[in-house]
Structure formats: structure tokens, C-alpha cells
Amino acid sequence: MTDKSPAPAGSSCTNTSCCPPPQSPVTRDAPKVGRNDPCVCGNGRKYKKCCGKNA
């Protein structure tokens, strides 16, 4: 019996047709804006009540 499901994370699968190569982590230029931090637009409100409302 053959199992066609993808290999679990952390396995050493070399078959790229079933397991894509690992991606590099995302690096940010600026620190992440928290919901309770002041808004980046500069109006003095919290990000979650201002520009983060529609995000």
C-alpha cells in the first residue's frame, strides 16, 4: 500500500514534487505595529481604532 499524502513537517523528503523546498523567514524593515500602539498616521489614536480598523 502506497501513501500519496505529503511528508510531515520536519521530515527529510527529497522529492520536490510532493514537498516544496523550505522558504526563508520574512524579515521586516520596521518593527511590527501592535494593535495597542499609537497609529502610524500620527493622529494620536490607537492603531486598532484608526488604520487597523479595516485591516
N, C-alpha and C positions, 0 to 999 in steps of 0.2 A: 504494500500500500504506500503510495507516494503522497506527501502533503505539499500542496502548492501554495500554502499561506506564507507570507513574508517571515523572515527570520526575526526573532525577538530582538529588542534593542540591546546593544552590548555584545552581540554575537560577532564572530569573525567571518561573516559571509563575504565571499569574494565575487559572487555572481551579481554583476551590476544590473541585470535585467529585473531582478526581484528586489534588490536593496540599493537605493541610490547612495552615492558617496556622502559622507558626513559633511554638513555645512559648517562654515566658520561662524563664530558668535558675532552678533551685531554689536558694533561699538558706536556710541553716541558722541557727537562733538560737544554738546552741552549736557549738563545733568538733567535727569528726568524731572518733569514738573509734577509735583504731588497735588492731589485734589485739594488739600487744605493750605497749599502755598499761595502767596499773592499772585494774582493773574499777571501773565507776561505782557499784556497790553498796557499795563500801568495805571488802571483806573482805581486801584485800591481794594477791589473786591476779591474774594477767594476765587481760585481758578474754577472750582466746581459750580459756582454761581454765575460765572461770566462766560469765558470762551470754552470751558469744558462742559457746558450745559448741553451742547449739541454734539459732543464727541462720543 
